[in-house]
Amino acid sequence: MKGPRIRGLATVACKIKCLVLGMATLNLDMVIELMTTFPCLEKLYIQCQKSWKNNLWRRKYRGLITSTCFDIHLKTIVLDYYPGTKSDIDFVTFFVLNARLLERMKLIVKRNDDMFVAIHRHRLQLMNRASHGAHINFRRKDSDVCISNMYNFCIQENILNL
């Protein structure tokens, strides 16, 4: 009796292509756990209020990333809150350096002046990104980026149809 349920859950988890997260704090450990739960995830939208105090990953996830059992299939990432702290930089850099299929990343910021963008393009190591075709954009917070609009986008794309 337990076997079919587990297989059924695995089938559903593989069909999830778009995930919208509302997080109190930006937490890389939690996002990686979700990516292992939903291995076919292609679009990830995160809305958070503050950064986790520590999103260091280099030592912790080095073995996971180099193993063949874990691959990041994300093509689109939207982070609706990027103040540019060290923890935020570590979080975003994880995906910049490891998401080989990434096509676009949108970072929603309070400041979108040329100096801020130039500094953060360097800090995020964009020149070393795993997906050379990926577009990384910094955008000011506006009305078109909110959880309800992200959810509607997933529905329109038939991504959530199981």
N, C-alpha and C positions, 0 to 999 in steps of 0.2 A: 504493500500500500504506500509506503514512503517513497519508493523508487519513482513512480510516475509523477508524484508531486515535485520531487526534486528536478526531474527532467523537464517538467512543465515550467517550473520557475526559471530554469536555465534558458529555455526557449524564449520566454518572455523577456528575460534580461538581455538576450542577444538581439531582440527586435527594437530595443530602446536606442534611438539614434540621437535624440535631442534631450538635454536635461537642463532645467532651469532651477537654480539653487538660490534660495534666500538665506544667507548666513549672517549671523550676528558678527562673527569675526572671520577673516580670510584665513583658512587653515589648509595647508598643503596636504598634511596627513589625511584629512578627511576626504579631500578631492581625489587623492590617489586610491584610497579605499573604494570610493564610488566608481572610479574607472576600472578597478579590478572586478567589481560587481557587475558593471555594464560594459563588457569588453568591446562592443561595437559602437560605442558612443562617438559621434562625429561632431556634434555641436554642443557647446557648454556655455551657458550664460550664468554668470555669478553676480548677484547683487549683495553687497555686504556693507556694514556700517563702520567697521574698523579692521585693522590688520591684526593677525595673530602675532604675538610678541616674537615668535621664532619660527620662521619658515625655511630654516637651513635644510638642505637636502643633499648636498654633494656627497658626503660620506654615507649617509643613511640609505640613499636610493641608488647608489652607483651600481651595485650588484643586480638590483631589480631591473634597471634600464638595460644593462648589457646582456641580461639573460634573454633567451629566445621565448620565454613563456609570457613576457609582458611587453606589449607594444602599444604606443599611444596612437590611436586612430583619429584623434581630434583633427578636424579640418577648420573649425571656427571656434574661437574663444572670445567672449565679451566679458570684460571685467568692469562692472559698474561701481567703481570706487577705486581709484588709483591715486593716492596722494604722493606716492614716490618714496616711501620710507624704505629702509634697508630690508625689512621683512617683505614689503611689496615687491621690491626688486628681486629678491631671492625667489619668491613665488613665480613671478612672470618668467624669470630667467630659466627656471626648470623647464617650462614648456618651449621657450625659444630654443634651447640647446638640445631638447630631446624629442620634440614632436615632429617627426619627419614628414608627416602628411599635412601639416598645418598650411592652410591657404590664407587665412586672415585672422588677425587678432585686433580687437578694438578695446582700447583702454580709455575709460571715461574719467576725465580729470577735472579738477577745479580750475587749474591754470592751463592754458594752451598757448603760451607765448613761445616764440622761437627758441629762447634760451632754455626753458624747461624741457622742451622736446629734444633739443640737441644733447643736453646733458643726459637725459634718460635713454636716448638711443644708444649712447656710448655705454652707460651703466648696465643696460640690458644685454649687452654683447650681441647686438643684432648682426654684426658682421660675421659672427660665428654660428648663426642659426642653422639648425638641422635641416629645415626646409628653405632652400634658397629662393623659392618663388613666393614665400609668405609675405603678405602685406601687413605691417604693424602700423596701426593708426591711433593717434591720440585725439580724442574728441572731448569738447566741453559737454558737461551734463546738459541735456535738453529733454524735451518732453517725449521724444521718440524712443527713448531707452527706459523702459520700466518693465517690471515682471509681467504685468498683464499683456503688454505688447509682445514680449518674448514668447509667452505661452501661446498667444494667438498665431505667431509666426510658425511655431512648431506644428500647430494644428493645420494651418494652411498648407504646409509642406507635406502633410500626411505622414509626418515623422512619428507621431504618437499613436497612429492606428496600429493596434496589435492584432 
